[in-house]
Amino acid sequence: MSLGLGCFDYKQVNMRTKLSVNINKVATIRNARGGNNPDIIKVAKDCEAFGADGITVHPRPDERHIRRADVPALQAVLRTEFNIEGYPSRDFLDLVLRVRPSQVTLVPDKPEQLTSNSGWDTEKEQLFLRDVLNELREAGIRSSIFIDADVRMAEFAAEAGADRVELYTGPYAHGYATDRDAAIAPFLETAKRVRQLGIGLNAGHDLSLENLKFFTDVIPWVDEVSIGHALICDALYMGLEATIAAYKNCLKK
């Protein structure tokens, strides 16, 4: 299968994809026993010291992992980029507008969802998203909209005013072992269109040491990957420092 990469001038694309470590799972462990062990502030600072380019959190309404109080505490100490994911309810927007992270990633999650496993219908939600994006822009916060690998959803995200889109990579990860070329094909098509639209490109969900390198080798203009579950699982065996180094190594071109 031809992936159709020949038309791109690699001198003109971003050749360094940043790694943002999602620390939700660390907060889940902390919350299981109460108290402050593990200390997510220390873990976030350690991730930075070990080479992470950013930290991602997703404060959900039930606070089952990241708590609302964690967000300003993290913002106060982080030296790299801070990415906050969430559904743009009024209370979520009030939080991020107060904290003013580097980036806010808008996800269409219902409160009961375990994880972000689908993208926005950016055509249907165009007016709603446009208003939210205007608020973020006025506050000087970079915006990213979580979408499926769908060219039309990328086009409507750009039309709404998004600075970036984040491709939901769950289907890619699930199809990788069977046929990685087929699995990545819709992502490559959408990524090409995103680049033509002149907006940034992020990716996340189920990316791992097994499938990350191929994804960013085929689509080297990915600005950022956000990885949590697989990275924290690997860290149980490898240690956090070695794990972050391994993921960063996957991103080398």
C-alpha positions in Angstrom: 0.0 0.0 0.0 1.4 3.4 -1.0 1.1 6.0 1.8 1.5 8.9 -0.7 4.2 10.8 1.2 6.2 12.0 -1.9 4.3 15.3 -2.3 5.6 16.7 1.0 8.7 18.9 1.4 10.1 17.6 4.7 12.3 20.7 5.0 9.1 22.6 5.6 7.4 20.4 8.2 7.8 20.2 11.9 10.5 17.5 12.5 10.3 17.5 16.3 7.1 16.2 17.8 6.7 17.1 21.5 5.7 14.6 24.2 3.1 15.7 26.7 2.7 13.3 29.6 -0.9 12.8 30.8 -0.7 12.3 34.6 -4.4 11.4 35.2 -3.4 7.8 36.0 -1.1 9.0 38.7 -3.9 10.9 40.3 -6.1 7.9 40.1 -3.6 5.9 42.2 -3.4 8.8 44.7 -7.2 9.0 45.0 -7.6 5.3 45.6 -6.2 5.6 49.1 -6.6 9.3 49.9 -3.8 11.4 51.1 -1.1 12.6 48.7 0.8 9.5 47.7 1.9 9.6 44.9 2.4 13.4 44.9 1.2 14.5 41.5 3.0 17.8 41.8 6.3 16.0 42.3 5.5 13.5 39.5 4.8 16.4 37.1 8.0 18.1 38.0 9.9 14.9 37.6 8.4 14.3 34.2 9.7 17.7 33.1 13.1 16.9 34.6 13.2 13.6 32.7 12.6 15.3 29.4 8.8 15.6 28.9 7.9 18.7 26.8 4.6 19.2 28.6 2.1 17.9 31.1 -1.6 17.1 30.3 -4.5 16.7 32.7 -8.2 16.1 32.3 -10.2 17.3 35.3 -13.6 15.5 35.1 -16.7 16.6 37.0 -16.5 13.7 39.4 -12.8 14.3 40.2 -12.0 10.6 39.9 -8.4 11.4 39.0 -7.3 15.1 38.6 -9.1 17.3 41.1 -10.0 20.9 40.3 -7.6 22.0 43.0 -4.7 20.2 41.3 -4.9 22.5 38.3 -3.8 25.8 39.7 -1.3 24.0 41.9 0.3 22.4 38.8 0.2 25.7 36.8 2.2 27.4 39.6 5.2 25.0 39.3 5.3 23.8 35.7 8.0 25.1 33.4 7.0 23.4 30.2 3.7 23.5 28.4 0.5 22.8 30.4 -2.4 21.2 28.4 -5.8 20.9 30.1 -8.4 18.7 28.4 -12.1 18.8 29.1 -15.6 19.3 28.0 -16.3 23.1 27.7 -18.9 23.4 30.4 -19.1 26.8 32.1 -17.3 25.7 35.2 -14.5 24.1 33.1 -14.1 27.3 31.1 -14.0 29.4 34.2 -11.3 27.2 35.6 -9.0 27.4 32.5 -9.6 31.1 32.0 -8.5 31.6 35.5 -5.4 29.4 35.2 -4.5 30.2 31.6 -2.6 27.1 30.5 -0.6 26.9 27.3 -3.3 24.9 25.6 -6.9 23.8 26.2 -8.0 20.7 24.3 -11.8 20.5 23.9 -13.3 17.0 24.1 -16.9 16.0 23.7 -17.0 13.7 26.7 -20.2 13.0 28.7 -19.7 13.0 32.4 -20.0 9.2 32.7 -17.4 8.4 30.0 -14.4 6.5 31.3 -12.1 8.0 28.7 -12.2 10.2 25.6 -13.0 7.8 22.9 -14.6 9.8 20.1 -14.2 13.2 18.5 -16.4 16.2 18.1 -18.9 16.6 15.3 -17.5 19.9 14.4 -20.1 20.6 11.7 -23.1 20.0 14.0 -21.4 21.8 17.0 -19.9 24.6 14.9 -21.6 27.6 16.6 -21.1 26.3 20.1 -17.4 25.6 19.4 -16.9 28.9 17.7 -18.1 30.8 20.9 -15.8 28.7 23.1 -12.8 29.2 20.9 -13.4 32.9 20.8 -13.2 33.0 24.6 -9.9 31.0 24.6 -8.4 33.2 21.9 -9.3 36.4 23.8 -7.5 34.9 26.9 -4.4 34.1 24.9 -4.8 30.3 25.2 -4.0 28.0 22.3 -7.0 25.8 21.4 -7.1 22.2 20.2 -10.3 20.3 19.2 -10.4 16.5 19.6 -11.6 14.9 16.4 -11.8 11.6 14.6 -9.6 11.0 11.5 -12.1 12.7 9.2 -11.2 15.4 6.7 -14.6 17.2 7.0 -14.3 17.4 10.8 -10.8 19.0 10.4 -12.2 21.5 8.0 -15.1 22.5 10.2 -12.7 22.7 13.2 -10.6 25.2 11.3 -13.6 27.1 10.2 -14.7 27.4 13.9 -11.3 29.0 14.7 -9.3 26.2 16.3 -5.6 26.7 16.5 -5.0 22.9 16.4 -6.9 19.6 16.2 -6.0 16.5 18.1 -6.6 13.3 16.2 -8.2 10.5 18.3 -5.8 7.7 17.6 -7.7 4.8 19.3 -8.7 3.2 15.9 -5.1 3.5 14.7 -3.7 1.8 17.8 -6.4 -1.0 17.5 -5.6 -1.7 13.9 -1.8 -1.4 14.1 -1.0 -5.0 14.8 -3.2 -6.3 11.9 -2.3 -3.8 9.1 -0.5 -0.7 10.2 -0.6 0.9 6.7 -4.4 0.5 6.5 -4.7 1.7 10.1 -2.8 4.9 9.5 -4.3 5.7 6.1 -7.3 7.9 7.3 -5.0 9.7 9.8 -2.5 10.5 7.0 -5.3 11.8 4.8 -6.7 14.0 7.6 -3.3 15.2 8.6 -2.5 16.3 5.1 -5.7 18.3 5.0 -4.9 19.8 8.5 -1.6 21.0 7.2 -3.2 22.5 4.1 -5.6 24.4 6.4 -2.7 26.0 8.2 -3.5 24.8 11.7 -1.5 22.7 14.1 -1.8 18.9 14.6 -1.8 16.9 17.9 -2.5 13.2 18.4 -3.4 11.1 21.4 -5.2 8.0 22.8 -3.7 4.5 23.0 -0.4 5.6 21.5 2.4 3.4 22.9 6.0 2.3 22.5 4.8 -0.3 20.0 2.9 2.1 17.6 4.2 5.6 18.3 7.3 5.7 16.0 5.5 4.5 12.9 2.8 7.1 13.4 5.2 10.1 13.7 7.5 8.7 11.0 4.6 8.7 8.5 3.2 12.0 9.8 6.3 13.9 10.9 4.5 17.2 11.2 2.6 16.2 14.3 3.2 19.0 16.8 2.5 17.1 20.0 1.4 13.7 21.2 -0.3 13.4 24.6 0.2 10.0 26.2 -0.8 8.8 29.6 -2.2 5.3 30.2 0.5 3.3 28.2 3.3 5.5 29.5 2.4 5.1 33.1 1.9 1.3 32.6 5.4 1.1 31.1 6.8 3.1 34.0 5.7 0.4 36.4 8.3 -1.9 34.9 10.9 0.5 33.4 10.8 3.5 35.8 9.5 6.9 34.9 12.8 8.4 33.7 13.6 5.5 31.4 10.1 5.3 30.1 10.0 9.0 29.1 13.4 8.6 27.5 12.0 5.6 25.5 9.0 7.6 24.3 11.2 10.5 23.4 13.4 8.1 21.4 10.4 7.0 19.4 9.9 10.7 18.4 13.4 11.1 17.0 13.4 11.6 13.2 
